[in-house]
Every structure is written in structure tokens, then in C-alpha cells.
Amino acid sequence: MSSRSLGLSDSVHGYLLEVMVREPPILTRLRDETQRLKFSTMQISPDQGRFMRWLVGLCGARRCIEVGVFTGYSSLSVALALPADGRIVACDVSEEWTSVARRYFEDAGLAHKLDLRLGPALATLDSLLAQGEKAAFDFAFIDADKENYAAYYERCLELVRTGGLIVVDNTLWGGKVADPSVDDSSTNAIRELNARAVRDPRVDASLISVGDGLLLLRKLA
């Protein structure tokens, strides 16, 4: 992940934060705390969080999925944009990191919106499908182990309704996807997903350079 969008200078990044992002204080506190933790680079950038809140509001989302929570900046960003009865099913394997997320959801008065599922995300997504939740969600955010991106993509396509949105993080991967000399499993998995999505007739896909690259998918059928 990236603490700012790729290619932004310090001055442009500062301007973006000051003028356009309007980060809620609870998110600023969470971002500052996370920056002091190990693996702080796993946190999304503030402009990405703002963009995700805008997307959630735009599509009128009430039910959301997140694959990969970390300390909860992205899930809390989404929750802030949901209506009072909105819910987010948040999948992660770490009790340590998600305990921070739980605390900030409590502080924000939004604990009722968080349905945190600890365990392998594929098992959680499969259990949702088995429970009859096909096409029951409006929005999904994927930001976890890259080798499973294709599997998360397929599960979320089943779980999200027609017209709903799926957002996949790290799809520019620090520029590695465009470097032919890079040949590791994570980079190749991201390349393969980007190529798959643009050919997939089930979605309308767009890859944008917000944060570390966001693959935006609108489900068509």
C-alpha cells in the first residue's frame, strides 16, 4: 500500500490533504497511530479513503464487504459514509491489528456497523455465499494477499449486486506491474487480475492512479 498516491510531490500531496480530502479527526488519529506501528505502509492513503467514501455515497451502499482490514482506516472510511443501518463485513486474520480497528469503531460510535470476521477471507466469503448472500452487497473492497486476488475477485462478483462496485487496491503495485524485470508471485497475480478484468464482460473496469493504484469494477451482470 502507499501513504500517498503514486507520483505526487510533497507540495501537491499537502495541497490535496488541506484543500480536498477534509479527513475526519477520527481518521486522522487512526492514521497517526498506525504510522507508528510496524507495517504502517499497509495503510491506505487519505485521498484514497476520501475517494472510497465518495464511491460508497455515490452508489447508495448499505451492505459492504472488505477483504483485508489491518488497523481499519479503509473500513472506517467506508462506515462513515454508510447510512445508520449500513453494515460492513470485514475479513481479516489478525486479532492484533483488527483490535485497533475495533477500538476506533467504538470511539466513532460506529461499532454497530462493523461485522468483523476473523479467519481466512476465502472461507468467510464462501460461507456468505452458502448462507444465501449472493448479490446481497453493494460495495466490496479487496486489499489482502495478492496471490488470492483472482479468487477474491470471483467471490465478490458473486456477492455484489448488479450495478454494485468492487474496488481492488495495489493494482499498480508501486510501479512493479509495468516493470518486465519484476517476476514475483504477487506482481504476477496483480498483472493477471488487471488483464482479466479489462476482458471480463461481467464488469465495466477502470484502473486509476489513486493511492497505489485502484482497479474499479462496476458489475454489469
Number of C-alpha atoms within 10 A of each C-alpha: 21 21 18 21 20 16 13 12 11 10 8 11 15 11 12 15 15 11 8 10 15 13 16 11 10 15 20 14 14 18 20 11 13 21 15 9 11 8 11 18 14 18 22 25 21 26 21 24 23 20 17 20 20 15 17 24 16 10 13 15 22 21 21 29 24 25 26 23 25 27 27 27 26 25 27 27 23 30 26 19 20 22 14 12 9 18 22 24 20 23 26 20 15 15 14 10 16 22 14 18 24 20 15 21 22 13 11 15 10 18 18 14 24 20 15 17 16 14 13 14 21 15 11 18 22 16 12 16 17 10 9 10 16 16 15 18 24 22 29 29 27 23 23 21 13 20 15 15 21 17 13 23 20 10 17 27 25 19 25 24 20 18 16 25 27 25 22 23 24 24 29 24 20 17 14 18 21 12 9 7 8 13 11 9 11 18 22 16 19 24 17 14 20 20 11 13 20 16 11 11 12 15 21 16 21 14 17 13 15 23 27 23 22 22 23 20 24 20 21 15 12
